[in-house]
């Protein structure tokens, strides 16, 4: 009986406290994340990345061996790929993966 009364008092306290996060804030955050699509472009031997702040960039050769790993600190990042051999590579940032060619 005492446990039930204590549970009711605790539940009433939690229900009376306003929630710090509401559904509109969650929906707004989700929409903002969807609008910021990661952009991966290669020009000459330079990799240009946009909208991938606080992400990790992994570059794989066609054999599936990871050859480079970078952490992106800002909204846009350029990575020099001159030290890599010419050929095809896969750039992976989170769930986004792109095939790039170095000529």
N, C-alpha and C positions, 0 to 999 in steps of 0.2 A: 504494500500500500504506500509506504514512504517513497519507494523507488518511482512509482507511478506519479505521485505528486511532484517529486523532484523533476521528473522528465517533463511534465506539463509546464512547470515554471521555466525550465531551460528553453523549451520550445517557444514559449511566449516571449522570452527575452530575445531570441534569435529572430522571431517574426517581427518584432517591433523595431529592430535595427534596420535602417534603410540599406539597400544593396548598393555597393559602390559601382558595380558594372551592370548596365541594363542591356536589353536585347538590341536596342538601336546602336549602341556603341560597338557591340560585337559585329553587327551587320556592316556598319560603316568601315570597320577595320578590315573585314573580309573583302569588301568592294575595293578599298584602297590597295590591298595586296594583289588583287586580280588585275588592277589597272597597271601596275608596275611590272610589266613583263620583262624578263631578262633579255638583253640584246647582246648577241655575240657576232662580231664581224672581224674579218682578217683582210688587211691590206698590206701587200708586200710580205714582210715577215713580222708584222706587228698585229697583236691580238687586241681588239677594242671590246671592252665589256661595260655595259651600262645596267643600272637598276639591280645590282647584285650585292649591295652593301652587307657586310658581315657574313658573307658566304665563302665557301672554299671552292677554288677552281682546280680541277684535276684534268690533266691532259694525258691521253693514252695513245700509244702507237697502234697500228692495225693488228698487231699480235696480242693486244690487250694488256700490254705492260704499261704501268703508269710511269711517265717520264718526267712530269712536272706537277708540283702541288703549290698553290699560292693561296693565301688568305687575303680577301678583298676588304680593305679598311674604309673605302669611300664609295660614293655612288657610282663613279666611273673609274675604270682602271685600264691601263695599257700595259701589255706584256710583250717584251722583245723576244722573238722566237728565232733569231738568227743562228743560235747555237744548235738548233735542231736540223736534222737532215731533211732534204726536200722529200715531200710525200704527203700522205693522208694521215690525219690525226683526228681523234675524237675529244672534244672539249666538253666537260661535264661540270655544271654548276647546279648543285641541289638536284632537282628532278629534271632539269633542262639539259639536253645533250645535243651537240651539233657536230657535224663532220666538217672539217676544214682542210684545205689543201695549201701546202707551202710549195711555192714554185721557185 
